[in-house]
Amino acid sequence: MELGPIFRALMHNPTRFWLITVEVALTLAIVVNCVAIILEQRELLTRPSGLDEPNLVVLTTRPFTDEFAEDGFIDTVREEDLRRLRALPGVRTAAAIDYLPLAGGGGLTGLAAPDDEGDGHPAPYFVVGLGAINTLGVELVAGRDHIEADLRPGDSEPENLIVTQALADRLYPDGDALGKSVVDPDTREVFGQIIGIIREMHNAWPRSSIAGLAMLRPGPVYDERELRYMVRTEPGALDAVFNQLEPTVLAVNADRIVTVRSLADYKRKYFDDEAVLVKVLTVLAILLIGVTSLGIIGLTSFSVTQRTREIGTRRALGATRSAVLRYFVIEIWVITGIGLALGAILTYALNYALAHLAGAPSIDWPLIAAGIVLLWGIGLLSALAPAFRATLVPPVVTTRSV
Amino acid sequence: MFAYMIRIAVLSLRRNPVLSTLLIAAIALGVAVSTAFVTVYYVYSGNPIPTKSDRLFYVQMDSWNPDRPYARSRPEMPPEQITYRDMQGIMTSDIATYQSGMFVASLTIHPPEEEQRPYRERVRMCFADFFPMFEVPFTYGGGWGRDSDRGPEPVVVIDAATNDRLFGGGNSVGKTVRIEDRQFTVAGVLAPWRPSPRFYDTHTGASQVPEGFYMPFEFVREFEVETAGNLLIWSDYDETGGFEEFLASEAIWIQMWVQLDTAEQRQTYSDFLDAYVMEQKNLGRFGRPLNNRLLDVMEWFKDQEVVPEEATGLLVLSLLFLLVCAVNLIGILLGKFLTRAPEVGVRRALGASRASVFLQHIVECELVGVVGGLFGLGLSALFLRLINRLLDNSGQFGLDLPMISAGIGLALVAGLVAGLYPAWRICRLAPAIHLKLQ
C-alpha cells in the first residue's frame, strides 16, 4: 500500500484535502438528515389504515330546502339514496356516515372502563348507519356488526359500540373488552357497551399518535343540513362509478348540493404538507449529492493538472498506469473516508439541532452507515474520470518545459 | 478604481466562460434553494398586520372544566376559544376601540344566475368592527355599520373572487344574493386580501385563505348554524332544548379580538375581563382560577406555534446547502486564481499592493455572487411557484422586496465565503517565482 506517501503528499498541499473533507462531511450530515425525515414522513403516508382506501368514494349532500327539516323526510331520502347507490353496477355497498376517516375532522370524546378512575382515553368516533363495516372494508375480529335495533336504542339501553382493537386494548388492557361497558370519564355515566371489535381502522387524524383509536357509533346519521355516504366500489370500478353518483342521488331529490370525492383524495389533501416535504427534501438531497460530486470532480481534475509533471516523473521512473490510477483512487478513498468519519459526528450534531428546532426524527446508525457507503461510492465514482486522465500523462512530460 | 476592478473581473470571467458558468450556476443553485426556504419561513413567521399587530389582542378566558385544565400538557393555558354567552357578555363593553367575536361557518350560496347550482362556501360570521379593526381593504363599498349587527340586517361583504363568480365582477354594492333562505344585500367587495399567516383564525389553519363571505354574527340564530371550525365542550347540555340551549352551553367555538390602543385602555379592558369573570363565578360558572389572557398578534402566533416545524427544518437544511455550494466554489476559485499566478506576479512586480490584489479577487468573487444571485432569485421564484402549486395555497409564497434583498445578501455572503481563502492565497504569492518561470 502507498498510504504513507499518499498521506504525506496530501499534507503537503492540504487545501484540497480539507475542502473535500468538509464538503463530504456536510453532505453526509444534510443528506442523512433529509432521508431520515423523508422516511418518517413516508411511513406516515403509507401506513395501512385498515380501510379499503382505493375503492372508497365519499358522497356528501347538503339539502337547501325546508322539507328536509320535516319529520321523517330525511329518513325517506336517505333510505332511497342508499337503495339506489347500492343498486348501481360497480358499487359493492354503501353506508351513511357523519365524518370521514383520514380527512382531518370529526367527533372525539373521552372514554374509560367503569372501574378506571383515571382521565380516560381519547375515543375518536364516527356515527354510522347500517353496513358501515362492510363499506369501510374493515375487518371485524370479535363480536358483531350493528343491526337495525342498535340505531335507535331505548332510553335506558346503552349505545352499542364497535371499537378498534387498539382502543379496546387501551380501555381494557387485559383483552376482555367485548361485552363490557364504557363510561364518560367526567360524569362516570355509562356511555355505551362494546359489541364488536375491528382489527384496524384509522380515525380522522391519521397523522396523530392516536390514529389507530376509532369507534363506530350506531345512528341514523340525522342532520337536515348534511347527508353523507361512503360508497365502496368493486375493485377497480371507482372511476367508472364516480360520475354516476351525483345524478343517482339528485334523481331522488335535487334540492341539495352534492360533492363527490374519493377517500384517497381527502387523504391526499390531509397529507399535503407531508407529501410536499418529501418531494422537496428528495430534490434537496439529490441536488446536494450532485453538487458535491461535481466539487470532487473539479478538485481532483485541478489536482491532476497541477501534478502533471509529478505523475510524469513517476511514470518515467517505472510506475505503471494502474499504479497511477490506484494512487488517485486510494487518495480520494482516504479523503472521503476521513470526511465521512467527521460527517458521522456532524450528522448527529445536526440531527440534535433539527430535533430541537423542528421535531426531526432521531437517526439510527444503519442510516448513517448507508449514507457513508453511498457517499464513499459517489466520491470514488466522481474521482474516476480525472484519475483516468492522470493515467494518460506520458512519461515524456518530465522532459518538457523546464 | 472600483469600476476598473469590476472591468478586470468581467474580463477575467469572460476568459474562461465554461468555468465562469459553473461558478455562477453553483451560486445560483445555492441561492435559489436557500432563498426559497428563507421566504417560506419568513411568510410563516411574518407579521401580517405590522401597522397594529401590537394593538390587536386575542381574548382568552378560562371557562373550562373545574376538574381539569384545558390542555394537560400546558395546564397554565386558558382555552383557545370562548363560549357564545361569554362573547355576548364581553361585547357589551365599550372599552375597546374595536371588538369582534367571530367564527367560520359553511353556508349554502344560491347564485343569482339560475343556471348556476347552489354551492357551499365558508362564511366568516363577525361584527361590524372586523373590517376597520383588521384594516380590510375594499374595492367597492365597505363593511356594514354597527347598527346592522343588532337586528341583524341581511348585509354581506364578499371577496373579489366571489364577486367575479356571482356577479361577473364590477361594482356589486347593492346587489343581492341568497344565502341559505335569506336575501342578502352586498355592502362591500374586498380588494385582494391575503394576510399571511391568517392571524385572526389560526385554528382552522394559519395558511388558509380568508373566507369569501362575511356576514353579521347574529345570523347564527336565524340559521342555527354550527361552526365549521373547532368546537370543544366539556359539559353536556340539554340537546332537546334546541339551538338556544346550545348557545347557552359551555361549548367554546368563538374567536374574540379587540383593539386596545393605549396601555390604559389595555389595563381597563383587562380589569373589565376580570370583573366579568368574577361576576360569572358568582353565578356558578368559571370554576377554575381566574386566568384571562390578552395576547397581541405576534404573542398569539408564538403561543400557537404558527411556524410549522418543517419550515424551520427546511430553513436550516437549505442554508447548509448554500454553505456546501460555497465550499465547492473555494476549490474552483483557488484553481482558477492559481493558474493566473504569473499574471498576478507581473502586477505585483509592477507595484500593485497585496491589498489591491486581494480586493481585485474579492470583487471578482462578489461579481460571481451577484450574477449567480440574480439567476438564483429567478430560479427561486419558479421554485416557490412550484411549492405553491403543490400545496394549493393560492400563491402564499412569493418573493417581495425584503426577500429579494435577502437573496442578494445570501449570494454576497456565499461569494465572500467562497472567495476569501483563494483571494488571500493569491495575494500572498511571492511575485519573483512566477516572473522567473516566464
Contacts between the chains, C-beta under 8 A, distances in Angstrom:
chain1	res1	chain2	res2	distance
A	15	B	331	7.9
A	15	B	334	6.4
A	15	B	421	7.8
A	15	B	425	7.9
A	16	B	331	6.8
A	19	B	327	6.3
A	19	B	330	5.7
A	19	B	331	4.8
A	20	B	331	7.9
A	22	B	327	5.6
A	23	B	324	6.0
A	23	B	327	5.0
A	23	B	328	6.4
A	26	B	320	6.2
A	26	B	323	6.5
A	26	B	324	5.0
A	26	B	327	7.0
A	27	B	324	6.1
A	29	B	320	7.5
A	30	B	317	5.9
A	30	B	320	5.2
A	30	B	321	6.6
A	30	B	324	7.2
A	33	B	317	6.9
A	34	B	317	6.5
A	37	B	313	6.8
A	62	B	108	6.4
A	62	B	120	5.9
A	64	B	108	4.6
A	64	B	110	7.4
A	64	B	118	5.6
A	64	B	180	7.3
A	64	B	181	7.8
A	66	B	181	7.3
A	119	B	68	6.8
A	119	B	72	7.6
A	186	B	65	7.0
A	186	B	67	6.8
A	186	B	234	7.1
A	186	B	235	7.8
A	187	B	236	7.4
A	257	B	108	6.4
A	257	B	117	7.0
A	257	B	118	5.5
A	257	B	119	5.9
A	257	B	120	5.6
A	259	B	120	7.9
A	272	B	390	7.7
A	272	B	391	6.0
A	272	B	392	7.0
A	273	B	308	7.1
A	273	B	310	6.7
A	273	B	391	7.2
A	275	B	390	7.5
A	276	B	387	6.5
A	276	B	390	4.6
A	276	B	391	5.5
A	277	B	310	5.3
A	277	B	314	7.7
A	279	B	390	6.7
A	280	B	314	6.8
A	280	B	387	7.1
A	281	B	314	7.8
A	281	B	317	7.6
A	284	B	33	6.6
A	284	B	317	6.4
A	284	B	318	7.1
A	284	B	321	6.3
A	287	B	29	6.6
A	287	B	33	7.0
A	287	B	321	7.4
A	288	B	321	5.8
A	288	B	324	6.2
A	291	B	26	6.8
A	291	B	29	6.8
A	291	B	321	8.0
A	291	B	324	6.1
A	291	B	325	5.9
A	291	B	328	6.0
A	292	B	324	6.5
A	292	B	328	7.4
A	294	B	22	7.8
A	294	B	26	7.9
A	294	B	328	7.1
A	295	B	324	8.0
A	295	B	327	7.4
A	295	B	328	3.9
A	295	B	331	6.2
A	295	B	332	8.0
A	298	B	22	7.7
A	298	B	328	7.4
A	298	B	331	5.8
A	298	B	332	5.4
A	298	B	335	7.3
A	299	B	331	4.4
A	299	B	335	7.8
A	302	B	331	6.9
A	302	B	332	7.9
A	302	B	334	7.8
A	302	B	335	4.0
A	305	B	335	7.9
A	306	B	338	8.0
A	350	B	316	7.8
A	350	B	320	7.6
A	353	B	316	6.9
A	354	B	313	5.4
A	354	B	316	6.4
A	354	B	317	7.8
A	357	B	309	7.5
A	357	B	312	4.8
A	357	B	313	6.7
A	357	B	316	6.4
A	358	B	309	4.2
A	358	B	310	6.6
A	358	B	312	4.4
A	358	B	313	3.3
A	358	B	316	7.2
A	359	B	309	4.5
A	359	B	313	8.0
A	360	B	309	8.0
A	360	B	313	5.8
